[in-house]
Amino acid sequence: MKKSFKLMTLIMCLVLSLGLFSACGSSDAAEAPNNQPVNPSNPVNPSSPNNPGGSVPIKNIIMMVPDGMSVSATTIARYMLPDNANGMKTLFMDDYVKGLMRTTWSGGPITDSAPAATAFATGYKSTNGTLGLDADDLPRASVLKAAQAAGKATGMIATSEFMHATPSGYSANEFTRGNYEIVARQTVNSGLNVYFGSGTGHIATTDFSDYIKDRGYSLVETRSQMNAINAPAASVNVSDTLRVWGDFVSNDPINKRALSYDIDRVAEEPSLAEMTRKAIELLSRDTDGFFLMVEGSKIDWAAHANDTIGIVTDTLAFDRAFQAAVEFAKQDGETIVFSVSDHGNSGISIGTRNLAGYDGSPFSILDPLKRATCTAEGAIFGIQQGTMTVDQALLCYGIDASNLTTDAANRQRVLDLIDIFKANQNTGNLVAIMNQYAYIGYTTGGHTGEDLPWYMYAPEGYTMDIIDKMGFIDNTDVAWFLAKTMGVDLDILTDDLFVPVYSNGQSLAGYTVTQTSVRTSRADNAGYVYEAVFSIERGNTTLIVTSNDNAYTINGVSETFDTNGVAIYTIIGTNNYDNRERGTLYVPKAVLDFAF
C-alpha cells in the first residue's frame, strides 16, 4: 500500500486547539492572541508577527535575487532605458530601495553564491561551496521549508539550472554545491509545487525529465505549454495537488544547460517576468498563501564574463520581473516582495584608466551599449552556426568598425581590439572591444565583497518587525525576517527535519542502522556518492531509507511524505566511494515517529 501525506498536516493537527491554521479544519488563524507562547514541539508560532500590533497580515512572500547584480549594473542599466540619455529616468525597483546589506560568508568578505543563498534561506553563515549547512556543517531548515510547514504552496524560478547554487540553497542541504545529482534529487523531492527554469539535461547519471515526471510533475518545455497551464480552483489543498515543472528550450549554445540571456531568447523561451507572472497565478490559488523564490541568475554569469551587454539586459529583465511581482502584491494586499543580490561581481564601473578627462566626458560615451542586439555569447553562436559573418556578429554586439563614435585615441584602441577579435573569435575578445569602446571598467572576473542595496514592497499599514528600522542589514537577517513573517521558528523546524540516526559508521538515537548500498556518479564506483540506502531497525520495525528521497519502506510497505520528508546523507569533505560510510544520515522526525 502506498500512502502520501504531508508533514505539515501532522504538525498542524498538534496545534488545532490554538486556532492558528486550517490543516484539520480550523479557520481561526486571526484569533490567536499575540502573547500566546510558542509550542516547543511545533515550529509554527501562533504569536507570528505577520500581524504585529494590528498590522496588515501577510499571506504571501516573493523573494527575488538578482544574482551578482552590483550597484554599477543598475546604474548602467538605467541609462539603457528608452529616452534616458542623461540617466534621470529610474528603474522600477529604484522606488523600493530600503537600505544596504552585508554580503559576507562565515570566513571572509567575498562570498560564493552557495553560502549567500544559505544565509538568505536559513539565517546562518556557512562555508563557501556548501548549501543549506551552517558553518559547523549541520543542516538547517530554509524559509521554503518554513512556508511548507505553514501550509503554503511553494515555487522557485531561475534562469540557471535548477540545481545551481541560489535555488538549491532553499531546497537542498549538501556540502558540495557541484554534486548536482544530490542537489537535484533533494530539490525534486522537496515538495515544490512549481518550478520554472532549465537544467534537466545537465544531470549525467539519470534521464531527469523522466525522474521528474515519475515524481508526479507535469513537465512543460515551451512558453506556449507554460501559458496553457490552467490555474487550479482556489483551495487550501493546492499545495497538496499542484505539481508543475518547467524545463524550457534554450538558446544557450555554449553552456547548453541554462536559459538564454534575455536579449538572446528564442520565441518559445519565456522571459523571467512571464515565468514570474505564471508562477504567481498558479501558487496564489492556495488560500493558505505561497512562497516564491525568483532568481535572475545570469546577471552573475555575464559579470563573470565581463559582458556588459549581458549584465545590463538581464538586469532590465529582472526589473521587469520585480515589477510583475509588485503589481500582483499591490492588487493582492497581503504580499511582501523582498529583493536583494547575493554578492557583487566583476567590479564593473563607468570609467576606466583610459578615459582621459573623465569629469568632462559626455553621457554619449555609453551610447555604444544601446546599439547591441545580442550578447557576446549570442554573437559567437551566430558565427559558429554560420548565421552571421564576423562583421555581422560585431554589429549584433553594437560595434560598427566603419562608424566608431569615440575620440581618436580610443578609436585606435578599439580598432586594434577588433583586429584581435577577427584573428581569434571568442567571447573574451569580443567583450574587450565593447568595454574599451564604452569605457566600462572591470577589476575582476570573480565576485566582489561590497555592500548591496535591498528592496522591498509591503502593503500599506504593514508593520515590519526585524528590519523596519535597519537601513543596514546582514544577509542572515533576510531569513529570520521572512520566517518570522510566516510565523515559523527555523531552529525548531530544523530539529524536526534533521534527526541524526547514523554517523561515521555508528548508529545513533537508539536505532540500529546499516548502510546496505550506495550509487556513485560514475561507473566502477568512481565519482561522488549520490544515493545511499539504509536499514533502520528498532523493536519489530524496519525502516528502509534512501538518501535524497521522500519515499520510505516500513516493514515492506511503501510510504511517501510529500513535503518536508527528504532524508539526507551528508559526507563532509571528500565525497567518494571510499568515504561512503563516513557521512551522517538525517531523517525527518515525522518519518521516525510514524515508523516507530
Secondary structure, DSSP 4 states (H G I P E B T S, - for coil): --EEE-HHHHHHHHTGGGT---TTS---GGGS-TTPPPPTT-SB-TT-TTSGGGPPP--EEEEEE-TT--HHHHHHHHHTSTT-TTS-S--GGGGGEEEEEE--BTTBSS--HHHHHHHHHHS----TT-BSB-TTS-B---HHHHHHHTT-EEEEEEEEETTSHHHHHHH--BS-TT-HHHHHHHHHTTT-SEEEEE-GGG-SSS-HHHHHHHTTPEEE-SHHHHHTPPPPPSBTTHHHH--EEEE-----TTTSSSPPPGGG--TTSPPHHHHHHHHHHHHTTBTT-EEEEEE-THHHHHHHTT-HHHHHHHHHHHHHHHHHHHHHHHHHSSEEEEEE-S-EETT-EE--TT-TTGGG--GGGGHHHHT-SS-HHHHHHHHHHTSS-HHHHHHHTT--TTS--S-HHHHHHHHHHHHHHHHS--HHHHHHHHHHHTTEE-S-SSEE---EEEEEE--TT---SSSTT-SEEEHHHHHHHHHHHHTB-HHHHHHHH-EEEEETTEE-TT-EEEEEEEEESSGGG-S-EEEEEEEEEETTEEEEEETTBSEEEETTEEEEE-SS--BEEE--S--SGGGTTSSEEEE-HHHHHHH-
